[in-house]
Amino acid sequence: MKKSMMILCLVIITTVFLHAQIDFNLGGELKFRNRINFDDAASKPGFEFYEIELFIDGDITDYSSFYIEYDLMHSNHPEPENVWIDLHAPMRPAFAFGGMGLRLGHFQVPFGYENDDNEGYMYHGRSSVNHSMIHGETIDGWKMRNRQIGICGAYSLGPLTAWAGVYNGNGNWMQYGKSDNRQNDYDYAIKTEVQLANIEFGASHWIAPGVDTTADDYNGVGLIHTRDITRIGVHFRYPASSLFVAQDPALGGAPFLIFGEYIMGEHKENDWDPGLGDQALFGYFLEAQFGIIPETLVGFIRYDYYEPNDDIDDDETTAITPGINWFFWSSMKLILEYDYIDNKLNDIHSKQDRVAVELSLTF
């Protein structure tokens, strides 16, 4: 499947650059991080040259556009992240507010706010170095809202926009991996969003049906996607006219932005490991962003709550994350934050207080 992903990249790039009247943009981003964890056993401390990304986007025809996001360096190896073609009416791309169309390729599943990634070139982006807990949790080894290969449609009717998509059920293109043993196991996602009186409300539903647990595993180290898994989420934003700080340091001209999500779900017991049992989980976050110095300094504070298993007492985690985004020298941004984390089980390996700093340069 990795070869298929590379072929998809080459097909899109070849199609784009052979077109006589192609109009495209080329950009990139470099990120450098430092995490100071207040426990010697904590994960990922110290300096990190996080990633180097290239972005290519443009119009193929009046009815089609493309987008490619390629990491030249991420987790010590290069990889494509977003690779898709958008089919739409002229000047109305899918997934943009009020847009209608069809997207196919490798991209984020529509579920809540698509800010698992902290770059705001195409998606909302996040203000912080470390993402919210409910966004970062995994299902059988992969993130629920990680990018997946699939097809998704968007349709708008007045203030209402809806999305519906079908995706490979094995995770993103890297996890889909080494064989096509489970190429017929699909995930399904739907999302609706409405704007009323400058308040944006939305709801999402995501389902990963159970798979054949008797089939040979494609990577030989244990089945990754075997549970019946469902997630339901609701989200809001006020004012709806404001923009996320990762997209616009002026917040769209609004003095502040408040947004949040509540997500609940269930993992059904696996036949191959009955000891896991059914697992119900839920979590939420609430974040406020506010301008300090217009277009230069934006503050934020986020509250997180995550309950990984409702049947286990005292396993929840809460966190408070204050921080600032400083935009300077036209194309540079500095994020400074402090994560205050309270984990009842004292999981020092992944959830502990820390300071995080990220410096990025866009071009």
LOLUMSE-234325 format. One record per residue (C-alpha): residue number from 1; x, y, z. Coordinates in steps of 0.5 Angstrom, whole numbers, plus 2048, in hexadecimal, padded with zeros to 3 digits. Each point is the difference from the previous one (the first is absolute). Layout:
% residues N
<atom num="NUM" x="X" y="Y" z="Z"/>
...
END
This chain:
% residues 363
<atom num="1" x="800" y="800" z="800"/>
<atom num="2" x="806" y="805" z="801"/>
<atom num="3" x="802" y="7FF" z="7F9"/>
<atom num="4" x="7F8" y="801" z="7FE"/>
<atom num="5" x="801" y="807" z="804"/>
<atom num="6" x="806" y="802" z="7FC"/>
<atom num="7" x="7FD" y="7FE" z="7FA"/>
<atom num="8" x="7FA" y="805" z="802"/>
<atom num="9" x="805" y="805" z="801"/>
<atom num="10" x="803" y="7FF" z="7FA"/>
<atom num="11" x="7FA" y="800" z="7FC"/>
<atom num="12" x="7FD" y="806" z="803"/>
<atom num="13" x="807" y="804" z="7FF"/>
<atom num="14" x="800" y="7FE" z="7F9"/>
<atom num="15" x="7F9" y="802" z="7FE"/>
<atom num="16" x="801" y="806" z="803"/>
<atom num="17" x="807" y="802" z="7FD"/>
<atom num="18" x="7FE" y="7FE" z="7F9"/>
<atom num="19" x="7FA" y="804" z="800"/>
<atom num="20" x="801" y="806" z="7FB"/>
<atom num="21" x="7FC" y="805" z="804"/>
<atom num="22" x="802" y="7FE" z="807"/>
<atom num="23" x="800" y="805" z="806"/>
<atom num="24" x="803" y="7FE" z="806"/>
<atom num="25" x="804" y="802" z="807"/>
<atom num="26" x="806" y="7FD" z="803"/>
<atom num="27" x="801" y="801" z="807"/>
<atom num="28" x="803" y="7FD" z="806"/>
<atom num="29" x="801" y="800" z="808"/>
<atom num="30" x="806" y="7FE" z="805"/>
<atom num="31" x="7FF" y="7FF" z="807"/>
<atom num="32" x="805" y="7FF" z="806"/>
<atom num="33" x="7FD" y="7FE" z="807"/>
<atom num="34" x="802" y="800" z="807"/>
<atom num="35" x="7FD" y="7FC" z="806"/>
<atom num="36" x="802" y="800" z="807"/>
<atom num="37" x="7FC" y="7FB" z="804"/>
<atom num="38" x="800" y="800" z="807"/>
<atom num="39" x="802" y="7F9" z="801"/>
<atom num="40" x="806" y="7FC" z="7FE"/>
<atom num="41" x="7FC" y="7FA" z="7FD"/>
<atom num="42" x="7FB" y="804" z="7FC"/>
<atom num="43" x="800" y="7FF" z="7F8"/>
<atom num="44" x="803" y="805" z="7FB"/>
<atom num="45" x="804" y="805" z="804"/>
<atom num="46" x="805" y="805" z="7FD"/>
<atom num="47" x="801" y="803" z="7F9"/>
<atom num="48" x="7FD" y="7FD" z="7FA"/>
<atom num="49" x="801" y="802" z="7F9"/>
<atom num="50" x="7F9" y="7FE" z="7FF"/>
<atom num="51" x="7FE" y="801" z="7F9"/>
<atom num="52" x="801" y="803" z="7F9"/>
<atom num="53" x="7FA" y="800" z="7FB"/>
<atom num="54" x="7FF" y="802" z="7F9"/>
<atom num="55" x="7F9" y="802" z="7FE"/>
<atom num="56" x="7FD" y="801" z="7F9"/>
<atom num="57" x="7F9" y="802" z="7FE"/>
<atom num="58" x="7FD" y="802" z="7FA"/>
<atom num="59" x="7FA" y="800" z="7FB"/>
<atom num="60" x="800" y="7FB" z="7FA"/>
<atom num="61" x="7FA" y="802" z="7FD"/>
<atom num="62" x="7FA" y="805" z="802"/>
<atom num="63" x="7FD" y="7F9" z="803"/>
<atom num="64" x="806" y="7FD" z="803"/>
<atom num="65" x="806" y="802" z="805"/>
<atom num="66" x="805" y="7FC" z="804"/>
<atom num="67" x="804" y="800" z="806"/>
<atom num="68" x="807" y="7FD" z="802"/>
<atom num="69" x="803" y="800" z="807"/>
<atom num="70" x="807" y="7FC" z="800"/>
<atom num="71" x="804" y="800" z="806"/>
<atom num="72" x="807" y="800" z="7FE"/>
<atom num="73" x="802" y="7FE" z="807"/>
<atom num="74" x="7FB" y="7FD" z="806"/>
<atom num="75" x="801" y="7FB" z="805"/>
<atom num="76" x="807" y="7FF" z="7FC"/>
<atom num="77" x="7FD" y="7FE" z="7FA"/>
<atom num="78" x="7FD" y="804" z="7FA"/>
<atom num="79" x="7F8" y="7FE" z="7FF"/>
<atom num="80" x="7FA" y="803" z="7FC"/>
<atom num="81" x="7FB" y="803" z="804"/>
<atom num="82" x="7FA" y="803" z="7FC"/>
<atom num="83" x="800" y="7FE" z="7F9"/>
<atom num="84" x="7F9" y="801" z="7FD"/>
<atom num="85" x="7FC" y="803" z="7FA"/>
<atom num="86" x="7FA" y="804" z="801"/>
<atom num="87" x="7FA" y="800" z="7FB"/>
<atom num="88" x="7FB" y="806" z="801"/>
<atom num="89" x="7FC" y="805" z="7FD"/>
<atom num="90" x="804" y="807" z="7FD"/>
<atom num="91" x="803" y="804" z="806"/>
<atom num="92" x="7FD" y="7FB" z="805"/>
<atom num="93" x="805" y="7FB" z="803"/>
<atom num="94" x="7FD" y="7FA" z="804"/>
<atom num="95" x="801" y="801" z="808"/>
<atom num="96" x="801" y="807" z="800"/>
<atom num="97" x="7FA" y="803" z="803"/>
<atom num="98" x="7FA" y="801" z="7FB"/>
<atom num="99" x="804" y="7FB" z="7FC"/>
<atom num="100" x="7FD" y="7FA" z="7FC"/>
<atom num="101" x="804" y="7FB" z="7FC"/>
<atom num="102" x="804" y="7F9" z="801"/>
<atom num="103" x="806" y="7FF" z="802"/>
<atom num="104" x="804" y="7F9" z="7FF"/>
<atom num="105" x="807" y="7FE" z="803"/>
<atom num="106" x="804" y="800" z="806"/>
<atom num="107" x="7FD" y="806" z="805"/>
<atom num="108" x="7FD" y="801" z="807"/>
<atom num="109" x="7FA" y="7FC" z="802"/>
<atom num="110" x="7FA" y="806" z="801"/>
<atom num="111" x="7FF" y="7FF" z="807"/>
<atom num="112" x="7FF" y="806" z="805"/>
<atom num="113" x="806" y="806" z="7FF"/>
<atom num="114" x="805" y="7FD" z="7FB"/>
<atom num="115" x="806" y="803" z="805"/>
<atom num="116" x="804" y="7F9" z="801"/>
<atom num="117" x="805" y="804" z="7FC"/>
<atom num="118" x="803" y="806" z="803"/>
<atom num="119" x="801" y="803" z="7F9"/>
<atom num="120" x="7FB" y="805" z="7FD"/>
<atom num="121" x="802" y="800" z="7F9"/>
<atom num="122" x="7F9" y="7FC" z="7FE"/>
<atom num="123" x="7FD" y="7FD" z="806"/>
<atom num="124" x="7FE" y="804" z="806"/>
<atom num="125" x="807" y="7FF" z="804"/>
<atom num="126" x="801" y="800" z="808"/>
<atom num="127" x="802" y="806" z="804"/>
<atom num="128" x="804" y="7FB" z="804"/>
<atom num="129" x="807" y="7FC" z="800"/>
<atom num="130" x="7FC" y="7FA" z="803"/>
<atom num="131" x="7F9" y="7FE" z="7FD"/>
<atom num="132" x="7FA" y="7FF" z="805"/>
<atom num="133" x="800" y="7F9" z="803"/>
<atom num="134" x="7F9" y="7FE" z="7FD"/>
<atom num="135" x="803" y="802" z="7F9"/>
<atom num="136" x="807" y="7FC" z="802"/>
<atom num="137" x="7FD" y="7F9" z="802"/>
<atom num="138" x="801" y="7FA" z="7FC"/>
<atom num="139" x="7FB" y="7FA" z="7FE"/>
<atom num="140" x="804" y="7FA" z="7FF"/>
<atom num="141" x="806" y="803" z="7FF"/>
<atom num="142" x="7FE" y="806" z="7FB"/>
<atom num="143" x="7FD" y="807" z="801"/>
<atom num="144" x="7F8" y="800" z="7FE"/>
<atom num="145" x="801" y="806" z="7FD"/>
<atom num="146" x="807" y="7FF" z="7FC"/>
<atom num="147" x="800" y="801" z="7F9"/>
<atom num="148" x="7FD" y="7FA" z="7FC"/>
<atom num="149" x="7FF" y="7FE" z="7F9"/>
<atom num="150" x="7F9" y="801" z="7FD"/>
<atom num="151" x="7FB" y="804" z="7FD"/>
<atom num="152" x="7FB" y="805" z="803"/>
<atom num="153" x="7FB" y="805" z="7FE"/>
<atom num="154" x="7FD" y="807" z="802"/>
<atom num="155" x="7FA" y="803" z="7FF"/>
<atom num="156" x="7FD" y="807" z="803"/>
<atom num="157" x="7F9" y="802" z="800"/>
<atom num="158" x="7FF" y="807" z="803"/>
<atom num="159" x="804" y="800" z="807"/>
<atom num="160" x="801" y="7F9" z="800"/>
<atom num="161" x="806" y="7FC" z="7FD"/>
<atom num="162" x="800" y="7F8" z="801"/>
<atom num="163" x="806" y="7FB" z="7FE"/>
<atom num="164" x="800" y="7F9" z="7FF"/>
<atom num="165" x="806" y="7FB" z="7FF"/>
<atom num="166" x="802" y="7F9" z="7FF"/>
<atom num="167" x="807" y="7FE" z="802"/>
<atom num="168" x="805" y="7FB" z="800"/>
<atom num="169" x="7FF" y="7FC" z="807"/>
<atom num="170" x="807" y="7FF" z="801"/>
<atom num="171" x="802" y="807" z="802"/>
<atom num="172" x="805" y="805" z="7FC"/>
<atom num="173" x="804" y="7FE" z="7FA"/>
<atom num="174" x="806" y="7FD" z="804"/>
<atom num="175" x="7FC" y="7FC" z="805"/>
<atom num="176" x="7FC" y="7FD" z="7FA"/>
<atom num="177" x="806" y="7FE" z="7FE"/>
<atom num="178" x="803" y="7F9" z="7FE"/>
<atom num="179" x="7FA" y="7FC" z="7FD"/>
<atom num="180" x="7F9" y="801" z="7FE"/>
<atom num="181" x="7FD" y="7FB" z="804"/>
<atom num="182" x="7FB" y="804" z="803"/>
<atom num="183" x="7FF" y="805" z="7FA"/>
<atom num="184" x="7F9" y="7FF" z="800"/>
<atom num="185" x="7FF" y="802" z="808"/>
<atom num="186" x="7FD" y="808" z="7FF"/>
<atom num="187" x="7FF" y="805" z="805"/>
<atom num="188" x="7FA" y="805" z="800"/>
<atom num="189" x="800" y="807" z="802"/>
<atom num="190" x="7FB" y="806" z="800"/>
<atom num="191" x="800" y="807" z="802"/>
<atom num="192" x="7FB" y="805" z="800"/>
<atom num="193" x="801" y="808" z="802"/>
<atom num="194" x="7FB" y="806" z="800"/>
<atom num="195" x="801" y="807" z="802"/>
<atom num="196" x="7FB" y="804" z="804"/>
<atom num="197" x="801" y="807" z="803"/>
<atom num="198" x="807" y="800" z="7FF"/>
<atom num="199" x="801" y="7F9" z="804"/>
<atom num="200" x="802" y="7FA" z="7FC"/>
<atom num="201" x="7FD" y="7F9" z="802"/>
<atom num="202" x="802" y="7F9" z="7FE"/>
<atom num="203" x="7FF" y="7F9" z="801"/>
<atom num="204" x="804" y="7FA" z="7FD"/>
<atom num="205" x="800" y="7F8" z="800"/>
<atom num="206" x="805" y="7FB" z="7FE"/>
<atom num="207" x="800" y="7F9" z="800"/>
<atom num="208" x="805" y="7FA" z="7FF"/>
<atom num="209" x="7FC" y="7FA" z="7FF"/>
<atom num="210" x="803" y="7F9" z="803"/>
<atom num="211" x="805" y="7FC" z="7FB"/>
<atom num="212" x="802" y="7F9" z="7FF"/>
<atom num="213" x="804" y="7FE" z="806"/>
<atom num="214" x="802" y="7FA" z="7FD"/>
<atom num="215" x="804" y="803" z="7FA"/>
<atom num="216" x="807" y="800" z="800"/>
<atom num="217" x="803" y="807" z="803"/>
<atom num="218" x="803" y="804" z="7FA"/>
<atom num="219" x="806" y="802" z="805"/>
<atom num="220" x="801" y="7FA" z="804"/>
<atom num="221" x="800" y="803" z="807"/>
<atom num="222" x="7F9" y="800" z="802"/>
<atom num="223" x="7F9" y="803" z="7FD"/>
<atom num="224" x="800" y="807" z="800"/>
<atom num="225" x="7F8" y="801" z="7FE"/>
<atom num="226" x="7FC" y="7FB" z="802"/>
<atom num="227" x="7FB" y="803" z="805"/>
<atom num="228" x="7F9" y="803" z="7FF"/>
<atom num="229" x="801" y="807" z="801"/>
<atom num="230" x="7FC" y="806" z="800"/>
<atom num="231" x="801" y="807" z="802"/>
<atom num="232" x="7FB" y="806" z="800"/>
<atom num="233" x="802" y="807" z="801"/>
<atom num="234" x="7FD" y="807" z="801"/>
<atom num="235" x="804" y="806" z="7FF"/>
<atom num="236" x="7FE" y="808" z="800"/>
<atom num="237" x="804" y="807" z="7FE"/>
<atom num="238" x="7FE" y="807" z="802"/>
<atom num="239" x="801" y="804" z="7FD"/>
<atom num="240" x="7FF" y="7FC" z="7FA"/>
<atom num="241" x="803" y="806" z="7FC"/>
<atom num="242" x="806" y="800" z="803"/>
<atom num="243" x="806" y="7FC" z="7FE"/>
<atom num="244" x="805" y="7FB" z="803"/>
<atom num="245" x="806" y="803" z="802"/>
<atom num="246" x="804" y="7FB" z="7FC"/>
<atom num="247" x="7FD" y="803" z="7FA"/>
<atom num="248" x="7FF" y="807" z="802"/>
<atom num="249" x="804" y="804" z="806"/>
<atom num="250" x="7FB" y="805" z="7FF"/>
<atom num="251" x="7FA" y="7FB" z="802"/>
<atom num="252" x="7FC" y="802" z="7FA"/>
<atom num="253" x="800" y="807" z="803"/>
<atom num="254" x="7FC" y="7FD" z="806"/>
<atom num="255" x="803" y="802" z="807"/>
<atom num="256" x="800" y="7F9" z="803"/>
<atom num="257" x="7FD" y="7F9" z="7FD"/>
<atom num="258" x="7FD" y="7FA" z="805"/>
<atom num="259" x="800" y="7F9" z="7FD"/>
<atom num="260" x="7FF" y="7F9" z="803"/>
<atom num="261" x="7FE" y="7F9" z="7FF"/>
<atom num="262" x="7FD" y="7FA" z="803"/>
<atom num="263" x="801" y="7F9" z="7FE"/>
<atom num="264" x="7FE" y="7F9" z="802"/>
<atom num="265" x="801" y="7F9" z="7FE"/>
<atom num="266" x="800" y="7F9" z="801"/>
<atom num="267" x="805" y="7FA" z="7FE"/>
<atom num="268" x="7FC" y="7FA" z="7FF"/>
<atom num="269" x="804" y="7F9" z="803"/>
<atom num="270" x="805" y="7FD" z="7FB"/>
<atom num="271" x="7FE" y="7F8" z="7FF"/>
<atom num="272" x="808" y="7FF" z="800"/>
<atom num="273" x="801" y="803" z="807"/>
<atom num="274" x="7FA" y="800" z="804"/>
<atom num="275" x="803" y="803" z="806"/>
<atom num="276" x="800" y="806" z="7FD"/>
<atom num="277" x="7F8" y="801" z="801"/>
<atom num="278" x="7FC" y="806" z="7FE"/>
<atom num="279" x="803" y="806" z="801"/>
<atom num="280" x="7FC" y="807" z="800"/>
<atom num="281" x="804" y="807" z="800"/>
<atom num="282" x="7FF" y="807" z="800"/>
<atom num="283" x="803" y="807" z="800"/>
<atom num="284" x="800" y="807" z="7FE"/>
<atom num="285" x="804" y="806" z="800"/>
<atom num="286" x="7FE" y="808" z="800"/>
<atom num="287" x="805" y="805" z="7FD"/>
<atom num="288" x="800" y="807" z="800"/>
<atom num="289" x="805" y="805" z="7FC"/>
<atom num="290" x="800" y="807" z="801"/>
<atom num="291" x="804" y="806" z="7FC"/>
<atom num="292" x="805" y="803" z="805"/>
<atom num="293" x="804" y="804" z="7FA"/>
<atom num="294" x="7FC" y="800" z="7FA"/>
<atom num="295" x="803" y="7FC" z="7FA"/>
<atom num="296" x="806" y="7FF" z="805"/>
<atom num="297" x="7FF" y="7FC" z="806"/>
<atom num="298" x="7FA" y="7FC" z="802"/>
<atom num="299" x="7FF" y="7FC" z="807"/>
<atom num="300" x="7FC" y="7FA" z="801"/>
<atom num="301" x="7FE" y="7FB" z="805"/>
<atom num="302" x="7FD" y="7F9" z="800"/>
<atom num="303" x="7FD" y="7FB" z="805"/>
<atom num="304" x="800" y="7F9" z="7FE"/>
<atom num="305" x="7FC" y="7FA" z="803"/>
<atom num="306" x="801" y="7F9" z="7FE"/>
<atom num="307" x="7FD" y="7F9" z="803"/>
<atom num="308" x="803" y="7FA" z="7FC"/>
<atom num="309" x="7FC" y="7FB" z="803"/>
<atom num="310" x="7F9" y="802" z="804"/>
<atom num="311" x="800" y="7F9" z="804"/>
<atom num="312" x="807" y="802" z="803"/>
<atom num="313" x="800" y="804" z="806"/>
<atom num="314" x="805" y="806" z="800"/>
<atom num="315" x="803" y="7FF" z="7F9"/>
<atom num="316" x="7FE" y="807" z="7FE"/>
<atom num="317" x="805" y="805" z="7FE"/>
<atom num="318" x="7FF" y="808" z="800"/>
<atom num="319" x="804" y="805" z="7FD"/>
<atom num="320" x="801" y="808" z="800"/>
<atom num="321" x="804" y="803" z="7FB"/>
<atom num="322" x="802" y="807" z="7FF"/>
<atom num="323" x="804" y="803" z="7FB"/>
<atom num="324" x="802" y="806" z="7FB"/>
<atom num="325" x="801" y="800" z="7F8"/>
<atom num="326" x="805" y="805" z="7FE"/>
<atom num="327" x="800" y="802" z="7F9"/>
<atom num="328" x="806" y="804" z="7FE"/>
<atom num="329" x="804" y="801" z="7FA"/>
<atom num="330" x="7FA" y="7FF" z="7FB"/>
<atom num="331" x="801" y="7F9" z="7FF"/>
<atom num="332" x="802" y="7FD" z="807"/>
<atom num="333" x="7FC" y="7FE" z="806"/>
<atom num="334" x="802" y="7FE" z="807"/>
<atom num="335" x="7FC" y="7FC" z="805"/>
<atom num="336" x="801" y="800" z="807"/>
<atom num="337" x="7FC" y="7FB" z="805"/>
<atom num="338" x="7FF" y="7FD" z="806"/>
<atom num="339" x="7FC" y="7FA" z="801"/>
<atom num="340" x="7FE" y="7FE" z="807"/>
<atom num="341" x="7FE" y="7F9" z="800"/>
<atom num="342" x="7FC" y="7FC" z="806"/>
<atom num="343" x="800" y="7F9" z="7FE"/>
<atom num="344" x="7FD" y="7FB" z="806"/>
<atom num="345" x="804" y="7FA" z="7FE"/>
<atom num="346" x="806" y="804" z="800"/>
<atom num="347" x="802" y="7FE" z="7F9"/>
<atom num="348" x="807" y="804" z="800"/>
<atom num="349" x="802" y="7FD" z="7F9"/>
<atom num="350" x="7FB" y="804" z="7FC"/>
<atom num="351" x="7FC" y="805" z="804"/>
<atom num="352" x="804" y="805" z="805"/>
<atom num="353" x="801" y="807" z="801"/>
<atom num="354" x="804" y="803" z="7FA"/>
<atom num="355" x="802" y="806" z="7FD"/>
<atom num="356" x="800" y="800" z="7F8"/>
<atom num="357" x="803" y="805" z="7FB"/>
<atom num="358" x="800" y="800" z="7F9"/>
<atom num="359" x="803" y="804" z="7FA"/>
<atom num="360" x="7FD" y="800" z="7F9"/>
<atom num="361" x="802" y="804" z="7FA"/>
<atom num="362" x="7FB" y="800" z="7FA"/>
<atom num="363" x="802" y="801" z="7F9"/>
END
